[in-house]
Amino acid sequence: MKVWKVDLFNFVDLLAIKRGEVLGVQTTSWTNVAARVRKITESPLLPLVREAGIRIVVHGWHADGRLREVDLS
């Protein structure tokens, strides 16, 4: 069985919704944060996502559990 994974807007892995806020999260490894930030900032869809009021963050996880968060809103 094949499993297909397609990111929302080509850069959102997780979408979190609460009253008054929508958050798109791109998750990656600690060492790939810069590459993901570059990918998102170069996306032609980013201005549309921002205009819609969706916050975008990149979460980079280290093997020891540390989190690096970059807010691209």
N, C-alpha and C positions, 0 to 999 in steps of 0.2 A: 504494500500500500504506500503510495506517495503522499507526502504531506507538503502542501504549498503554503508558504508564509509570505505575505505581502504587507509591507509597512503602510500604514495610513499616510497619505501625502508623500510616500516614499521615504519618510523619516520618523514616523511615530510608531513605537512598539506597543505602548500602553496609553490608553485614554482614560483619564480620571475626570469625573463630573460631580460637582456638588453645586448647591444653590449659589448662583452668581459667579461660578468659576469653572472653566474647562482647562485641563492641563494635559498636554501631550508630552510623553516621556520617551526618549531614545535611550535604551540601556546598552551598555558596552563594557568592555574591560577597562581597567584603570589606564592601561597604555594606549588605548585607542580613542580616548576622549577627543584629542585634537583633530583626528581624522573625521570623527563624527560631527564635530562642530563645523569643520570646513565643509563637509557634505551638506549640512543643513543650511549654512549661510550662503552657499552657492545655489541652492534650490530656487527655481523660479516660483515655486508655490509658497515659499516662506512669507512674502509680503501679504498674500491673500489670507494665510492662516493668522498672521498678526492682526490684520484688519478685522478679522472675525472675532478678535478678542481672546484667542486661544493662547495660553502661556505655553512655551516650549522650553523644556530643560533636558540636558544630557546627564545621565547618571553613569559614572564610571566606577566600577566595583573592583576593589583590590582583593587578592586572595585572602588577606587577613581580616576582611569584613569592612574595611574603611570605604567610605563613599566620597567621591568627588562630584559635586553638582555644578553645572554651568547653566545659567539662565540665559536663554536666547530671545526672550520676549521683547 
